[in-house]
């Protein structure tokens, strides 16, 4: 992974949870469901980037505001990533 300002893993799980207004266990659950993949430091600690924080906010909103379950959120994220890859391949971005 090429680290840029938005992809540099800097936030601990407690800091990330506070930034998005969720409990750290919720972040662990999201990771277990494949919704977010934080960097793992050599000591095993999770580190979240600004991009991860934005993803967590999106997941939080889809879950809490829209009532979408984790399977639905995972599908939405997969489709967004596919769209981004297609746009990049077509030179749209």
VMD Tcl script that builds the backbone (N, CA, C; Angstrom):
set m [mol new atoms 279]
animate dup $m
set s [atomselect $m all]
$s set {name element resname resid chain x y z} {
  {N N UNK 1 A 0.849 -1.167 0.000}
  {CA C UNK 1 A 0.000 0.000 0.000}
  {C C UNK 1 A 0.896 1.232 0.000}
  {N N UNK 2 A 0.648 2.157 -0.906}
  {CA C UNK 2 A 1.339 3.426 -0.919}
  {C C UNK 2 A 0.610 4.355 0.025}
  {N N UNK 3 A 1.310 4.797 1.038}
  {CA C UNK 3 A 0.662 5.630 2.045}
  {C C UNK 3 A 0.648 7.077 1.592}
  {N N UNK 4 A -0.541 7.639 1.542}
  {CA C UNK 4 A -0.719 9.052 1.287}
  {C C UNK 4 A -1.315 9.660 2.534}
  {N N UNK 5 A -1.566 10.954 2.514}
  {CA C UNK 5 A -2.113 11.592 3.717}
  {C C UNK 5 A -3.405 10.953 4.214}
  {N N UNK 6 A -4.231 10.471 3.307}
  {CA C UNK 6 A -5.509 9.892 3.741}
  {C C UNK 6 A -5.422 8.400 4.016}
  {N N UNK 7 A -4.298 7.759 3.665}
  {CA C UNK 7 A -4.175 6.318 3.879}
  {C C UNK 7 A -3.154 5.952 4.945}
  {N N UNK 8 A -2.512 6.930 5.544}
  {CA C UNK 8 A -1.530 6.655 6.582}
  {C C UNK 8 A -2.241 6.178 7.849}
  {N N UNK 9 A -1.909 4.975 8.325}
  {CA C UNK 9 A -2.585 4.440 9.516}
  {C C UNK 9 A -2.047 5.079 10.791}
  {N N UNK 10 A -2.837 5.949 11.395}
  {CA C UNK 10 A -2.369 6.682 12.571}
  {C C UNK 10 A -3.269 6.558 13.795}
  {N N UNK 11 A -4.544 6.279 13.621}
  {CA C UNK 11 A -5.496 6.300 14.736}
  {C C UNK 11 A -5.619 4.928 15.385}
  {N N UNK 12 A -5.526 4.896 16.710}
  {CA C UNK 12 A -5.788 3.662 17.453}
  {C C UNK 12 A -7.284 3.360 17.364}
  {N N UNK 13 A -7.662 2.177 17.792}
  {CA C UNK 13 A -9.074 1.813 17.738}
  {C C UNK 13 A -9.909 2.718 18.646}
  {N N UNK 14 A -9.367 3.092 19.796}
  {CA C UNK 14 A -10.137 3.958 20.693}
  {C C UNK 14 A -10.295 5.352 20.103}
  {N N UNK 15 A -9.246 5.874 19.461}
  {CA C UNK 15 A -9.335 7.193 18.826}
  {C C UNK 15 A -10.294 7.145 17.640}
  {N N UNK 16 A -10.207 6.099 16.835}
  {CA C UNK 16 A -11.099 5.962 15.684}
  {C C UNK 16 A -12.553 5.866 16.143}
  {N N UNK 17 A -12.793 5.066 17.164}
  {CA C UNK 17 A -14.155 4.913 17.685}
  {C C UNK 17 A -14.700 6.245 18.177}
  {N N UNK 18 A -13.867 7.009 18.862}
  {CA C UNK 18 A -14.305 8.315 19.356}
  {C C UNK 18 A -14.606 9.269 18.201}
  {N N UNK 19 A -13.759 9.246 17.175}
  {CA C UNK 19 A -13.964 10.132 16.022}
  {C C UNK 19 A -15.288 9.877 15.303}
  {N N UNK 20 A -15.713 8.617 15.267}
  {CA C UNK 20 A -16.954 8.290 14.552}
  {C C UNK 20 A -18.149 8.097 15.480}
  {N N UNK 21 A -17.920 8.187 16.791}
  {CA C UNK 21 A -19.016 8.076 17.738}
  {C C UNK 21 A -19.548 6.673 17.916}
  {N N UNK 22 A -18.647 5.696 17.875}
  {CA C UNK 22 A -19.032 4.301 18.059}
  {C C UNK 22 A -18.162 3.679 19.145}
  {N N UNK 23 A -18.584 2.535 19.632}
  {CA C UNK 23 A -17.806 1.795 20.621}
  {C C UNK 23 A -16.702 1.020 19.896}
  {N N UNK 24 A -15.524 0.878 20.500}
  {CA C UNK 24 A -14.464 0.101 19.850}
  {C C UNK 24 A -14.898 -1.313 19.451}
  {N N UNK 25 A -15.757 -1.936 20.249}
  {CA C UNK 25 A -16.223 -3.281 19.888}
  {C C UNK 25 A -17.002 -3.256 18.578}
  {N N UNK 26 A -17.711 -2.172 18.311}
  {CA C UNK 26 A -18.441 -2.043 17.047}
  {C C UNK 26 A -17.460 -2.035 15.885}
  {N N UNK 27 A -16.329 -1.356 16.046}
  {CA C UNK 27 A -15.311 -1.341 14.999}
  {C C UNK 27 A -14.741 -2.739 14.782}
  {N N UNK 28 A -14.536 -3.480 15.865}
  {CA C UNK 28 A -14.060 -4.867 15.736}
  {C C UNK 28 A -15.083 -5.717 14.983}
  {N N UNK 29 A -16.368 -5.489 15.265}
  {CA C UNK 29 A -17.427 -6.225 14.579}
  {C C UNK 29 A -17.438 -5.890 13.089}
  {N N UNK 30 A -17.304 -4.608 12.768}
  {CA C UNK 30 A -17.249 -4.206 11.358}
  {C C UNK 30 A -16.070 -4.870 10.657}
  {N N UNK 31 A -14.933 -4.953 11.340}
  {CA C UNK 31 A -13.777 -5.623 10.751}
  {C C UNK 31 A -14.069 -7.114 10.545}
  {N N UNK 32 A -14.680 -7.747 11.535}
  {CA C UNK 32 A -15.007 -9.174 11.435}
  {C C UNK 32 A -15.948 -9.456 10.270}
  {N N UNK 33 A -16.805 -8.491 9.952}
  {CA C UNK 33 A -17.744 -8.640 8.837}
  {C C UNK 33 A -17.134 -8.191 7.504}
  {N N UNK 34 A -15.881 -7.782 7.530}
  {CA C UNK 34 A -15.195 -7.406 6.297}
  {C C UNK 34 A -15.551 -6.029 5.767}
  {N N UNK 35 A -16.101 -5.168 6.625}
  {CA C UNK 35 A -16.517 -3.849 6.174}
  {C C UNK 35 A -15.378 -2.838 6.184}
  {N N UNK 36 A -14.374 -3.089 7.014}
  {CA C UNK 36 A -13.211 -2.211 7.101}
  {C C UNK 36 A -12.000 -3.090 7.403}
  {N N UNK 37 A -10.836 -2.708 6.859}
  {CA C UNK 37 A -9.628 -3.485 7.077}
  {C C UNK 37 A -8.513 -2.567 7.600}
  {N N UNK 38 A -8.482 -2.331 8.896}
  {CA C UNK 38 A -7.433 -1.462 9.426}
  {C C UNK 38 A -6.063 -2.127 9.306}
  {N N UNK 39 A -5.047 -1.301 9.259}
  {CA C UNK 39 A -3.667 -1.774 9.262}
  {C C UNK 39 A -3.394 -2.412 10.621}
  {N N UNK 40 A -2.594 -3.452 10.626}
  {CA C UNK 40 A -2.181 -4.081 11.886}
  {C C UNK 40 A -0.696 -3.814 12.098}
  {N N UNK 41 A -0.379 -3.146 13.198}
  {CA C UNK 41 A 1.012 -2.877 13.553}
  {C C UNK 41 A 1.697 -4.192 13.930}
  {N N UNK 42 A 3.015 -4.174 14.030}
  {CA C UNK 42 A 3.766 -5.378 14.393}
  {C C UNK 42 A 3.295 -5.997 15.701}
  {N N UNK 43 A 2.806 -5.168 16.607}
  {CA C UNK 43 A 2.322 -5.678 17.893}
  {C C UNK 43 A 0.857 -6.119 17.830}
  {N N UNK 44 A 0.256 -6.082 16.629}
  {CA C UNK 44 A -1.123 -6.546 16.446}
  {C C UNK 44 A -2.183 -5.479 16.633}
  {N N UNK 45 A -1.777 -4.305 17.074}
  {CA C UNK 45 A -2.760 -3.245 17.284}
  {C C UNK 45 A -3.285 -2.714 15.957}
  {N N UNK 46 A -4.581 -2.418 15.942}
  {CA C UNK 46 A -5.211 -1.845 14.764}
  {C C UNK 46 A -4.831 -0.375 14.659}
  {N N UNK 47 A -4.612 0.071 13.433}
  {CA C UNK 47 A -4.364 1.484 13.157}
  {C C UNK 47 A -5.242 1.877 11.981}
  {N N UNK 48 A -5.993 2.954 12.178}
  {CA C UNK 48 A -6.942 3.414 11.173}
  {C C UNK 48 A -6.429 4.684 10.498}
  {N N UNK 49 A -6.686 4.804 9.211}
  {CA C UNK 49 A -6.308 5.980 8.439}
  {C C UNK 49 A -7.505 6.927 8.339}
  {N N UNK 50 A -7.260 8.111 7.801}
  {CA C UNK 50 A -8.361 9.053 7.559}
  {C C UNK 50 A -9.381 8.434 6.610}
  {N N UNK 51 A -8.923 7.675 5.627}
  {CA C UNK 51 A -9.841 6.992 4.703}
  {C C UNK 51 A -10.685 5.955 5.453}
  {N N UNK 52 A -10.062 5.229 6.380}
  {CA C UNK 52 A -10.817 4.268 7.200}
  {C C UNK 52 A -11.876 4.986 8.038}
  {N N UNK 53 A -11.520 6.141 8.591}
  {CA C UNK 53 A -12.467 6.917 9.401}
  {C C UNK 53 A -13.669 7.314 8.547}
  {N N UNK 54 A -13.414 7.756 7.343}
  {CA C UNK 54 A -14.513 8.130 6.437}
  {C C UNK 54 A -15.382 6.913 6.123}
  {N N UNK 55 A -14.759 5.769 5.886}
  {CA C UNK 55 A -15.511 4.528 5.637}
  {C C UNK 55 A -16.355 4.169 6.854}
  {N N UNK 56 A -15.790 4.292 8.046}
  {CA C UNK 56 A -16.539 3.991 9.268}
  {C C UNK 56 A -17.738 4.911 9.430}
  {N N UNK 57 A -17.576 6.173 9.083}
  {CA C UNK 57 A -18.718 7.103 9.145}
  {C C UNK 57 A -19.803 6.698 8.159}
  {N N UNK 58 A -19.386 6.283 6.974}
  {CA C UNK 58 A -20.362 5.824 5.981}
  {C C UNK 58 A -21.102 4.584 6.493}
  {N N UNK 59 A -20.366 3.644 7.057}
  {CA C UNK 59 A -20.971 2.427 7.596}
  {C C UNK 59 A -21.940 2.778 8.726}
  {N N UNK 60 A -21.501 3.649 9.614}
  {CA C UNK 60 A -22.359 4.086 10.732}
  {C C UNK 60 A -23.663 4.678 10.209}
  {N N UNK 61 A -23.558 5.551 9.220}
  {CA C UNK 61 A -24.754 6.202 8.679}
  {C C UNK 61 A -25.675 5.203 7.984}
  {N N UNK 62 A -25.103 4.296 7.209}
  {CA C UNK 62 A -25.934 3.290 6.531}
  {C C UNK 62 A -26.643 2.404 7.552}
  {N N UNK 63 A -25.958 2.076 8.615}
  {CA C UNK 63 A -26.539 1.219 9.637}
  {C C UNK 63 A -27.567 1.960 10.487}
  {N N UNK 64 A -27.164 3.096 11.042}
  {CA C UNK 64 A -28.021 3.790 12.013}
  {C C UNK 64 A -29.111 4.626 11.354}
  {N N UNK 65 A -28.800 5.329 10.292}
  {CA C UNK 65 A -29.791 6.211 9.663}
  {C C UNK 65 A -30.674 5.486 8.658}
  {N N UNK 66 A -30.059 4.558 7.926}
  {CA C UNK 66 A -30.806 3.871 6.871}
  {C C UNK 66 A -31.312 2.500 7.288}
  {N N UNK 67 A -30.803 1.968 8.389}
  {CA C UNK 67 A -31.256 0.665 8.873}
  {C C UNK 67 A -30.783 -0.511 8.037}
  {N N UNK 68 A -29.668 -0.356 7.358}
  {CA C UNK 68 A -29.147 -1.417 6.493}
  {C C UNK 68 A -28.271 -2.341 7.330}
  {N N UNK 69 A -28.422 -3.645 7.135}
  {CA C UNK 69 A -27.628 -4.613 7.899}
  {C C UNK 69 A -26.229 -4.749 7.291}
  {N N UNK 70 A -25.362 -5.483 7.985}
  {CA C UNK 70 A -23.968 -5.568 7.549}
  {C C UNK 70 A -23.812 -6.205 6.173}
  {N N UNK 71 A -24.638 -7.176 5.840}
  {CA C UNK 71 A -24.558 -7.787 4.514}
  {C C UNK 71 A -24.902 -6.758 3.434}
  {N N UNK 72 A -25.900 -5.955 3.679}
  {CA C UNK 72 A -26.271 -4.912 2.723}
  {C C UNK 72 A -25.197 -3.853 2.601}
  {N N UNK 73 A -24.614 -3.477 3.729}
  {CA C UNK 73 A -23.542 -2.483 3.712}
  {C C UNK 73 A -22.341 -3.028 2.943}
  {N N UNK 74 A -21.994 -4.289 3.186}
  {CA C UNK 74 A -20.875 -4.907 2.464}
  {C C UNK 74 A -21.120 -4.864 0.965}
  {N N UNK 75 A -22.343 -5.138 0.538}
  {CA C UNK 75 A -22.666 -5.129 -0.897}
  {C C UNK 75 A -22.565 -3.712 -1.465}
  {N N UNK 76 A -23.046 -2.737 -0.720}
  {CA C UNK 76 A -22.949 -1.339 -1.164}
  {C C UNK 76 A -21.484 -0.957 -1.352}
  {N N UNK 77 A -20.642 -1.315 -0.383}
  {CA C UNK 77 A -19.221 -0.997 -0.469}
  {C C UNK 77 A -18.579 -1.699 -1.663}
  {N N UNK 78 A -18.917 -2.970 -1.871}
  {CA C UNK 78 A -18.386 -3.708 -3.023}
  {C C UNK 78 A -18.768 -3.021 -4.332}
  {N N UNK 79 A -20.011 -2.582 -4.436}
  {CA C UNK 79 A -20.464 -1.913 -5.653}
  {C C UNK 79 A -19.790 -0.561 -5.844}
  {N N UNK 80 A -19.573 0.166 -4.755}
  {CA C UNK 80 A -18.865 1.444 -4.845}
  {C C UNK 80 A -17.432 1.230 -5.322}
  {N N UNK 81 A -16.770 0.197 -4.791}
  {CA C UNK 81 A -15.399 -0.097 -5.199}
  {C C UNK 81 A -15.339 -0.528 -6.655}
  {N N UNK 82 A -16.316 -1.318 -7.095}
  {CA C UNK 82 A -16.384 -1.728 -8.494}
  {C C UNK 82 A -16.579 -0.519 -9.394}
  {N N UNK 83 A -17.476 0.362 -9.030}
  {CA C UNK 83 A -17.711 1.574 -9.804}
  {C C UNK 83 A -16.438 2.409 -9.917}
  {N N UNK 84 A -15.714 2.555 -8.820}
  {CA C UNK 84 A -14.469 3.323 -8.827}
  {C C UNK 84 A -13.437 2.677 -9.755}
  {N N UNK 85 A -13.317 1.342 -9.692}
  {CA C UNK 85 A -12.368 0.639 -10.584}
  {C C UNK 85 A -12.744 0.821 -12.039}
  {N N UNK 86 A -14.047 0.739 -12.342}
  {CA C UNK 86 A -14.497 0.913 -13.732}
  {C C UNK 86 A -14.264 2.328 -14.217}
  {N N UNK 87 A -14.544 3.305 -13.352}
  {CA C UNK 87 A -14.299 4.702 -13.722}
  {C C UNK 87 A -12.817 4.952 -13.972}
  {N N UNK 88 A -11.980 4.365 -13.136}
  {CA C UNK 88 A -10.533 4.522 -13.305}
  {C C UNK 88 A -10.082 3.876 -14.608}
  {N N UNK 89 A -10.596 2.679 -14.894}
  {CA C UNK 89 A -10.224 1.977 -16.125}
  {C C UNK 89 A -10.665 2.747 -17.369}
  {N N UNK 90 A -11.774 3.456 -17.261}
  {CA C UNK 90 A -12.293 4.212 -18.400}
  {C C UNK 90 A -11.740 5.628 -18.446}
  {N N UNK 91 A -10.917 5.980 -17.450}
  {CA C UNK 91 A -10.340 7.305 -17.416}
  {C C UNK 91 A -11.312 8.394 -17.020}
  {N N UNK 92 A -12.342 8.024 -16.276}
  {CA C UNK 92 A -13.382 8.984 -15.869}
  {C C UNK 92 A -13.003 9.764 -14.618}
  {N N UNK 93 A -11.947 9.344 -13.931}
  {CA C UNK 93 A -11.586 10.026 -12.673}
  {C C UNK 93 A -10.230 10.621 -12.759}
}
mol reanalyze $m
mol bondsrecalc $m
mol representation Tube
mol addrep $m
